[in-house]
Amino acid sequence: MIERGMKPPQLDFNKFAADFSRAGKPDIFEELAQKMKFAGKFEVSNVVARWAEMVKKRVQRRDPIDNGGQ
């Protein structure tokens, strides 16, 4: 419980996003966005959904391109 005069812990969302994208689990952000939307936190849901798109693009760029077995 946060008492008077205390500040809530700050979460570094950029580090959070980077850790999940390095782990190869970009789908976690889509799930998180959906859960936030169901909980009524629409602004947070939109931000997390944008992260999901950004991470997907990063993962696609990082994956090796198949050159037909060459």
VENFEN-V130002 format. One record per residue. N is the residue number from 1. PSI is psi in whole degrees, -180 to 180 (NA if undefined). Layout:
# VENFEN-V130002
{{N | PSI} {N | PSI}}
This chain:
# VENFEN-V130002
{{1 | 138} {2 | 123} {3 | 172} {4 | 133} {5 | -9} {6 | 151} {7 | 145} {8 | 152} {9 | 141} {10 | 133} {11 | 127} {12 | 96} {13 | -32} {14 | -41} {15 | -40} {16 | -48} {17 | -41} {18 | -41} {19 | -43} {20 | -37} {21 | -35} {22 | -31} {23 | -10} {24 | 28} {25 | 64} {26 | -19} {27 | -19} {28 | -33} {29 | -35} {30 | -42} {31 | -43} {32 | -41} {33 | -41} {34 | -42} {35 | -39} {36 | -38} {37 | -43} {38 | -31} {39 | -6} {40 | 9} {41 | 76} {42 | -39} {43 | -44} {44 | -39} {45 | -42} {46 | -41} {47 | -46} {48 | -36} {49 | -38} {50 | -40} {51 | -41} {52 | -43} {53 | -42} {54 | -43} {55 | -39} {56 | -44} {57 | -40} {58 | -44} {59 | -40} {60 | -40} {61 | -35} {62 | -27} {63 | 140} {64 | 147} {65 | 133} {66 | 119} {67 | 27} {68 | 31} {69 | 18} {70 | NA}}
